């Protein structure tokens, strides 16, 4: 194994070239390791976010099919809501990966034992004795309170994103399913001097004779300002929104809505199981000619979008740096080998085998690779942290710009959660930082890539030279 000794003697004698190879190889290893660790950190961050945020699937009436059928039957297309039976909705709650669920139904009501917060235009109409009409001369529904029936208020977007918060009392939970209780807005409570433990009475907007007495169990505060229509209609004012169990809201809509809901939302324990949940749900006996399942992992996708872009970029960095590194090192080794033709000719002339000469060159570059990998393992984490978070901040900034440009409805379809009783939020927090740490697995992969680069960079230039006859090499050298 004299070629190993010769390799180290050669490296010592040619310190300048050895140092150049070490610098180039170190830079390659640092960037490759940075790309690998950024990928690992991005994967861990996105997996954690996916598990924490999960995703949701909503069971609701298929309005497109409904309107298409109306058109097919020659009927005038109208906006109708087909309620879902609670028994059907419960069929999906036992499916795998359902972490939680919520039953929702909405109703319009009028305040009986208290005064609603009046909107400016609505107040003017009342004072003038007039009534508000919609296109075609049809009078709009008279209501000043919106009722949102739920199974749990804690699962609603308004409460999970912090725009609404319980300030006194408690939230509505699954244990309140059959109770006549309510959570009311703080502004409404203050105006009417209502407190937790008190009661309010509301009547159905469609039938004044249907009245419900609700016990106040909680008071909430909201930062929502509603939409522009709130100034025209009191029931659109967010201060006039009252949360009740879904059974209480259904009761205000009449006996036909008993044990029925407007929609059911199923929350997954992991967003990646949404498709499998939908597949399993479609095997149940629910009538999917009438109803549809709408998937929603928008929050997760928006949150991890920038970090996934960084992971994709870092993956490309690994490929490009590895290929470019192999080429650059190959050229350096080729130049070194060409300069050492005479040395090779002499060694082969005295009987040294060709594979030992290649082994000598390979030993030299592998020794450099080991040192370069060691340098990368020490400095790679720092570089990867700086590079990864810089790239991530750029992606977050780009995502924010895109989100601002896309904000608003823009004449398109009303987003899910918007509308009369819902709220659409275009603002979602994204993962803006990530902790990048070098793992043993990253170092092993780096070692494999480094050795592969060293072998390729050595063998390819060596092949052409090894084909030469020692006599030819020495003759040309003379």
C-alpha positions as CSV (number, residue, x, y, z in Angstrom):
1,X,0.0,0.0,0.0
2,X,2.9,2.4,-0.8
3,X,0.5,4.5,-2.9
4,X,-1.2,5.7,0.4
5,X,2.2,7.0,1.7
6,X,2.9,8.6,-1.7
7,X,-0.5,10.3,-1.6
8,X,0.3,12.0,1.7
9,X,3.9,12.9,0.6
10,X,2.4,14.4,-2.6
11,X,-0.1,16.4,-0.6
12,X,2.6,17.7,1.7
13,X,4.9,18.6,-1.2
14,X,2.1,20.4,-3.1
15,X,0.5,22.4,-0.3
16,X,-0.8,25.1,-2.5
17,X,-2.9,22.8,-4.7
18,X,-4.0,20.8,-1.7
19,X,-5.2,24.0,0.0
20,X,-7.0,25.0,-3.2
21,X,-8.8,21.6,-3.3
22,X,-9.6,21.9,0.4
23,X,-11.2,25.4,0.0
24,X,-13.2,24.3,-3.0
25,X,-14.3,21.1,-1.4
26,X,-15.2,22.8,1.9
27,X,-17.4,25.4,0.1
28,X,-19.1,22.6,-1.8
29,X,-19.7,20.6,1.4
30,X,-21.0,23.6,3.3
31,X,-23.6,24.4,0.7
32,X,-24.6,20.8,0.3
33,X,-25.0,20.4,4.0
34,X,-26.9,23.7,4.3
35,X,-29.3,22.4,1.6
36,X,-29.8,19.1,3.4
37,X,-30.3,20.6,6.8
38,X,-32.7,23.2,5.5
39,X,-34.7,20.5,3.8
40,X,-34.8,18.5,7.1
41,X,-35.8,21.6,9.1
42,X,-38.5,22.6,6.6
43,X,-39.9,19.0,6.6
44,X,-40.1,18.9,10.4
45,X,-41.7,22.4,10.6
46,X,-44.3,21.6,7.9
47,X,-45.1,18.2,9.5
48,X,-45.5,19.8,12.9
49,X,-47.8,22.5,11.5
50,X,-49.8,19.9,9.6
51,X,-50.4,18.0,12.8
52,X,-51.2,21.0,14.8
53,X,-53.5,22.7,12.3
54,X,-54.9,19.6,10.6
55,X,-57.6,20.4,8.2
56,X,-61.3,20.3,7.9
57,X,-64.0,18.8,5.8
58,X,-67.5,20.3,5.6
59,X,-70.7,18.4,4.9
60,X,-73.2,20.7,3.3
61,X,-75.8,21.0,0.6
62,X,-74.4,20.8,-2.9
63,X,-75.8,24.1,-4.2
64,X,-74.3,23.7,-7.7
65,X,-76.1,20.4,-8.2
66,X,-79.3,21.9,-6.7
67,X,-79.3,24.9,-9.1
68,X,-78.4,22.7,-12.1
69,X,-81.3,20.4,-11.3
70,X,-83.6,23.4,-11.0
71,X,-82.5,24.6,-14.4
72,X,-82.9,21.1,-15.9
73,X,-86.5,20.9,-14.5
74,X,-87.2,24.3,-16.0
75,X,-87.7,25.9,-12.6
76,X,-86.5,29.3,-11.7
77,X,-83.2,29.0,-9.9
78,X,-83.6,29.9,-6.2
79,X,-81.3,29.9,-3.2
80,X,-82.6,27.1,-1.0
81,X,-81.0,25.4,1.9
82,X,-81.6,21.7,2.4
83,X,-80.9,20.9,6.1
84,X,-78.8,17.8,7.1
85,X,-80.2,15.4,9.6
86,X,-78.1,15.1,12.8
87,X,-78.1,11.3,12.5
88,X,-76.5,11.6,9.0
89,X,-73.9,14.0,10.3
90,X,-73.0,11.7,13.2
91,X,-72.2,8.9,10.8
92,X,-69.0,10.6,9.9
93,X,-67.8,11.5,13.4
94,X,-66.6,7.9,14.1
95,X,-64.4,7.7,11.0
96,X,-60.7,7.5,11.4
97,X,-58.6,10.7,11.9
98,X,-61.6,12.8,13.0
99,X,-60.1,14.8,15.9
100,X,-63.2,16.9,16.5
101,X,-66.4,18.1,14.9
102,X,-68.9,20.9,15.0
103,X,-72.5,21.1,14.0
104,X,-73.7,24.4,12.6
105,X,-77.0,26.0,11.8
106,X,-78.0,29.7,11.4
107,X,-81.2,31.5,12.1
108,X,-82.5,35.1,12.0
109,X,-84.4,36.5,15.0
110,X,-85.8,39.6,16.6
111,X,-85.0,40.8,20.0
112,X,-88.0,40.6,22.4
113,X,-86.7,41.3,26.0
114,X,-83.8,43.6,25.0
115,X,-82.9,46.1,22.3
116,X,-80.6,45.1,19.4
117,X,-77.8,47.4,18.3
118,X,-79.4,49.4,15.5
119,X,-77.6,50.1,12.3
120,X,-77.7,53.7,11.0
121,X,-79.8,53.1,7.9
122,X,-82.1,50.6,9.6
123,X,-82.8,53.1,12.3
124,X,-83.6,55.7,9.7
125,X,-86.1,53.4,8.0
126,X,-87.8,52.6,11.3
127,X,-88.1,56.3,12.2
128,X,-89.6,57.1,8.8
129,X,-92.0,54.2,9.0
130,X,-90.7,52.7,5.8
131,X,-89.5,49.3,5.0
132,X,-86.5,48.1,3.0
133,X,-87.1,46.4,-0.3
134,X,-84.9,44.2,-2.5
135,X,-84.9,44.1,-6.3
136,X,-88.2,43.2,-7.8
137,X,-90.2,44.9,-5.0
138,X,-89.9,41.9,-2.7
139,X,-89.6,42.9,0.9
140,X,-86.5,41.5,2.7
141,X,-86.8,39.5,5.9
142,X,-87.3,41.6,9.0
143,X,-84.7,40.6,11.6
144,X,-82.3,42.4,13.9
145,X,-80.4,39.5,15.5
146,X,-78.4,36.7,13.9
147,X,-78.3,33.4,15.7
148,X,-75.4,31.0,15.1
149,X,-76.1,27.6,16.4
150,X,-73.1,25.5,17.2
151,X,-72.0,22.4,19.0
152,X,-68.9,24.2,20.3
153,X,-67.9,27.9,20.0
154,X,-64.3,27.1,20.7
155,X,-64.0,25.4,17.3
156,X,-65.3,28.4,15.3
157,X,-62.8,30.3,13.2
158,X,-63.6,33.5,15.0
159,X,-62.5,32.1,18.3
160,X,-59.6,30.0,17.1
161,X,-58.0,32.9,15.3
162,X,-58.5,35.3,18.3
163,X,-60.8,37.8,16.6
164,X,-63.5,36.8,19.2
165,X,-62.8,36.0,22.8
166,X,-64.9,35.1,25.8
167,X,-64.5,37.9,28.4
168,X,-67.0,36.7,31.0
169,X,-68.6,33.3,31.7
170,X,-67.9,30.4,29.5
171,X,-68.2,29.1,26.0
172,X,-70.8,26.8,24.5
173,X,-69.7,23.2,24.6
174,X,-71.1,19.8,23.5
175,X,-72.7,19.3,26.9
176,X,-75.0,22.2,26.0
177,X,-76.4,20.5,22.9
178,X,-80.0,20.4,24.2
179,X,-79.9,23.5,26.5
180,X,-81.4,26.9,25.9
181,X,-78.3,28.9,26.6
182,X,-76.5,31.8,24.8
183,X,-73.2,33.6,24.5
184,X,-73.8,37.3,23.6
185,X,-71.7,40.2,22.4
186,X,-70.2,42.5,25.1
187,X,-71.5,45.7,23.4
188,X,-75.0,44.2,23.3
189,X,-74.7,43.2,26.9
190,X,-73.5,46.6,28.0
191,X,-76.3,48.4,26.2
192,X,-78.9,46.3,27.8
193,X,-77.2,45.8,31.1
194,X,-77.2,42.1,30.7
195,X,-74.9,39.8,32.7
196,X,-73.9,36.2,32.8
197,X,-76.8,34.3,34.6
198,X,-79.4,36.5,33.1
199,X,-81.9,35.7,30.4
200,X,-83.0,37.0,27.0
201,X,-85.9,36.2,24.8
202,X,-85.8,36.2,21.0
203,X,-88.5,35.4,18.4
204,X,-88.2,33.8,15.0
205,X,-87.9,36.3,12.1
206,X,-90.3,34.2,10.0
207,X,-92.9,33.5,12.8
208,X,-93.3,36.0,15.7
209,X,-95.2,33.4,17.7
210,X,-92.1,31.2,18.0
211,X,-90.2,32.5,20.9
212,X,-87.2,31.1,22.8
213,X,-85.9,32.1,26.2
214,X,-82.1,31.8,26.5
215,X,-79.9,31.8,29.6
216,X,-76.7,33.9,29.2
217,X,-73.7,31.7,30.0
218,X,-71.0,33.8,28.4
219,X,-70.2,37.2,27.0
220,X,-67.7,37.6,24.2
221,X,-65.8,40.5,22.6
222,X,-65.0,40.7,18.9
223,X,-62.7,42.8,16.8
224,X,-64.8,42.1,13.7
225,X,-66.3,45.2,12.1
226,X,-68.6,43.3,9.8
227,X,-69.0,44.3,6.2
228,X,-70.5,47.3,4.5
229,X,-74.0,45.8,4.5
230,X,-74.0,46.0,8.3
231,X,-74.9,49.7,8.2
232,X,-78.1,48.8,6.4
233,X,-79.2,45.7,8.3
234,X,-79.0,45.3,12.0
235,X,-78.7,41.5,11.9
236,X,-75.5,41.8,10.0
237,X,-73.9,43.9,12.7
238,X,-71.4,41.6,14.5
239,X,-72.5,43.1,17.8
240,X,-75.9,41.5,17.2
241,X,-74.6,38.0,16.7
242,X,-75.7,35.5,19.4
243,X,-74.2,32.0,19.8
244,X,-76.5,29.2,20.9
245,X,-76.5,25.4,20.8
246,X,-77.5,24.2,17.3
247,X,-80.8,22.8,18.7
248,X,-81.9,26.2,19.9
249,X,-81.2,27.8,16.6
250,X,-83.0,25.0,14.8
251,X,-86.0,25.5,17.0
252,X,-86.3,29.2,15.8
253,X,-86.6,27.9,12.3
254,X,-89.6,25.8,13.0
255,X,-90.5,22.2,13.8
256,X,-89.4,21.1,10.3
257,X,-85.8,21.8,11.3
258,X,-85.8,19.7,14.5
259,X,-82.7,17.5,14.7
260,X,-81.4,19.1,11.5
261,X,-78.4,21.4,10.9
262,X,-77.1,23.6,8.0
263,X,-73.6,22.0,7.9
264,X,-71.2,19.8,9.8
265,X,-67.5,20.5,10.0
266,X,-65.0,17.6,10.7
267,X,-61.5,18.5,11.9
268,X,-58.7,16.1,11.0
269,X,-55.8,15.2,13.3
270,X,-53.5,15.6,10.3
271,X,-54.2,17.3,7.0
272,X,-52.7,14.5,5.0
273,X,-55.7,12.3,5.9
274,X,-58.3,14.5,4.4
275,X,-58.5,12.5,1.1
276,X,-58.8,9.2,3.0
277,X,-61.5,10.6,5.2
278,X,-63.5,11.8,2.1
279,X,-63.1,8.4,0.5
280,X,-64.4,6.7,3.6
281,X,-67.2,9.2,4.1
282,X,-68.5,8.6,0.5
283,X,-69.0,4.9,1.4
284,X,-71.6,5.8,4.0
285,X,-75.3,6.0,3.3
286,X,-75.4,9.8,3.1
287,X,-77.1,11.1,0.0
288,X,-74.2,12.7,-1.9
289,X,-76.6,13.6,-4.8
290,X,-77.9,16.3,-2.4
291,X,-74.9,17.0,-0.2
292,X,-71.2,17.4,-0.8
293,X,-68.0,17.3,1.1
294,X,-65.8,20.4,0.9
295,X,-62.2,20.0,2.0
296,X,-60.3,22.8,3.5
297,X,-56.6,22.8,4.4
298,X,-56.2,26.4,3.2
299,X,-54.8,27.6,6.6
300,X,-52.2,24.8,6.6
301,X,-51.3,25.4,2.9
302,X,-51.0,29.2,3.5
303,X,-49.0,28.7,6.6
304,X,-46.4,26.3,5.2
305,X,-46.3,27.7,1.7
306,X,-43.2,29.8,2.1
307,X,-41.3,27.1,4.0
308,X,-42.1,24.5,1.3
309,X,-40.7,26.9,-1.3
310,X,-37.5,27.2,0.7
311,X,-37.3,23.4,1.0
312,X,-37.7,23.1,-2.8
313,X,-35.1,25.7,-3.4
314,X,-32.6,24.0,-1.0
315,X,-33.2,20.7,-2.8
316,X,-32.2,22.3,-6.1
317,X,-29.2,23.8,-4.4
318,X,-28.0,20.3,-3.3
319,X,-28.3,19.1,-6.9
320,X,-26.7,22.1,-8.5
321,X,-23.8,22.4,-6.0
322,X,-23.1,18.6,-6.2
323,X,-23.0,18.6,-10.0
324,X,-21.1,21.9,-10.3
325,X,-18.7,20.7,-7.5
326,X,-18.0,17.5,-9.2
327,X,-17.2,19.3,-12.4
328,X,-15.0,21.9,-10.8
329,X,-13.1,19.4,-8.7
330,X,-12.8,17.2,-11.8
331,X,-11.1,20.0,-13.7
332,X,-8.7,20.7,-10.8
333,X,-7.8,17.0,-10.5
334,X,-7.4,16.7,-14.3
335,X,-5.0,19.6,-14.4
336,X,-3.1,18.1,-11.5
337,X,-2.9,14.7,-13.2
338,X,-1.8,16.1,-16.5
339,X,1.0,17.9,-14.7
340,X,2.1,14.6,-13.1
341,X,2.3,12.5,-16.3
342,X,6.1,12.1,-15.9
343,X,5.6,10.9,-12.3
344,X,3.1,8.3,-13.5
345,X,5.3,7.3,-16.4
346,X,8.2,6.6,-14.1
347,X,6.1,4.7,-11.6
348,X,4.5,2.5,-14.3
349,X,7.9,2.0,-15.9
350,X,9.2,0.5,-12.7
351,X,6.3,-1.9,-12.5
352,X,3.7,0.1,-10.4
353,X,0.2,-1.0,-11.3
354,X,-2.3,1.5,-12.8
355,X,-5.0,0.9,-10.2
356,X,-2.5,1.9,-7.5
357,X,-1.8,5.2,-9.3
358,X,-5.6,5.8,-9.4
359,X,-5.7,4.8,-5.7
360,X,-3.1,7.4,-4.9
361,X,-5.1,10.2,-6.6
362,X,-8.2,9.0,-5.0
363,X,-6.6,8.8,-1.5
364,X,-5.4,12.4,-2.0
365,X,-8.8,13.7,-2.8
366,X,-10.6,11.6,-0.2
367,X,-8.3,13.0,2.5
368,X,-9.2,16.4,1.4
369,X,-12.9,15.4,1.4
370,X,-12.8,14.1,5.0
371,X,-11.3,17.4,6.2
372,X,-13.8,19.4,4.1
373,X,-16.7,17.4,5.6
374,X,-15.3,18.0,9.1
375,X,-15.2,21.8,8.4
376,X,-18.7,21.7,7.0
377,X,-20.1,19.9,10.0
378,X,-18.7,22.6,12.3
379,X,-19.8,25.6,10.2
380,X,-22.7,24.2,8.3
381,X,-25.3,24.7,11.0
382,X,-24.5,28.5,11.3
383,X,-24.5,29.0,7.5
384,X,-27.7,26.9,7.1
385,X,-29.5,28.9,9.8
386,X,-28.6,32.2,8.2
387,X,-29.3,31.1,4.7
388,X,-32.5,29.2,5.5
389,X,-34.1,32.1,7.5
390,X,-33.0,34.6,4.9
391,X,-34.7,32.6,2.2
392,X,-37.7,32.0,4.3
393,X,-38.1,35.7,5.1
394,X,-38.0,36.5,1.4
395,X,-40.7,33.9,0.7
396,X,-42.9,35.2,3.6
397,X,-42.6,38.7,2.2
398,X,-43.5,37.5,-1.3
399,X,-46.4,35.5,0.1
400,X,-47.7,38.6,2.0
401,X,-47.5,40.7,-1.2
402,X,-49.4,38.0,-3.1
403,X,-52.0,37.7,-0.4
404,X,-52.6,41.5,-0.3
405,X,-53.1,41.5,-4.1
406,X,-55.5,38.6,-3.9
407,X,-57.4,39.9,-0.9
408,X,-61.1,40.7,-1.5
409,X,-63.7,38.7,-3.3
410,X,-62.8,40.2,-6.7
411,X,-66.1,39.3,-8.3
412,X,-65.5,35.6,-7.9
413,X,-67.3,33.0,-5.8
414,X,-67.9,34.0,-2.2
415,X,-65.2,32.2,-0.1
416,X,-66.3,29.6,2.3
417,X,-67.0,31.1,5.7
418,X,-68.2,34.4,4.1
419,X,-71.7,35.5,3.7
420,X,-74.5,36.4,6.0
421,X,-73.4,34.8,9.2
422,X,-69.8,33.8,8.5
423,X,-66.5,35.6,8.2
424,X,-63.8,35.3,5.7
425,X,-60.2,35.9,6.9
426,X,-57.5,36.5,4.4
427,X,-54.9,36.9,7.0
428,X,-53.2,33.7,8.2
429,X,-49.9,33.5,10.1
430,X,-47.2,31.7,8.3
431,X,-44.1,29.9,9.6
432,X,-41.6,32.8,9.5
433,X,-38.6,31.2,11.3
434,X,-37.2,27.7,11.5
435,X,-34.5,26.2,13.6
436,X,-31.9,24.5,11.5
437,X,-29.7,21.8,13.2
438,X,-27.2,19.4,11.6
439,X,-28.3,15.8,12.3
440,X,-26.4,12.6,12.0
441,X,-28.5,11.6,9.1
442,X,-27.6,14.9,7.3
443,X,-23.9,14.2,7.9
444,X,-24.2,10.7,6.6
445,X,-25.8,11.9,3.4
446,X,-23.2,14.6,3.1
447,X,-20.5,12.0,3.5
448,X,-22.0,9.9,0.8
449,X,-22.4,12.9,-1.6
450,X,-18.8,14.1,-0.7
451,X,-17.3,10.7,-1.4
452,X,-19.3,10.3,-4.6
453,X,-18.0,13.7,-5.8
454,X,-14.4,12.8,-4.9
455,X,-14.6,9.5,-6.8
456,X,-16.2,11.0,-9.9
457,X,-13.8,13.9,-9.9
458,X,-10.9,11.5,-9.7
459,X,-11.8,8.6,-11.9
460,X,-13.1,10.5,-14.9
461,X,-9.9,12.5,-15.5
462,X,-7.7,9.4,-14.6
463,X,-9.2,7.1,-17.2
464,X,-7.8,9.0,-20.2
465,X,-4.3,9.2,-18.7
466,X,-4.2,5.5,-17.6
467,X,-4.7,4.4,-21.2
468,X,-1.3,5.8,-22.1
469,X,1.7,3.5,-22.2
470,X,4.5,4.4,-19.8
471,X,7.0,4.7,-22.7
472,X,4.7,7.1,-24.5
473,X,4.4,9.2,-21.4
474,X,8.1,9.4,-20.9
475,X,8.8,10.1,-24.6
476,X,6.3,12.9,-24.7
477,X,7.7,14.3,-21.4
478,X,11.2,14.5,-22.9
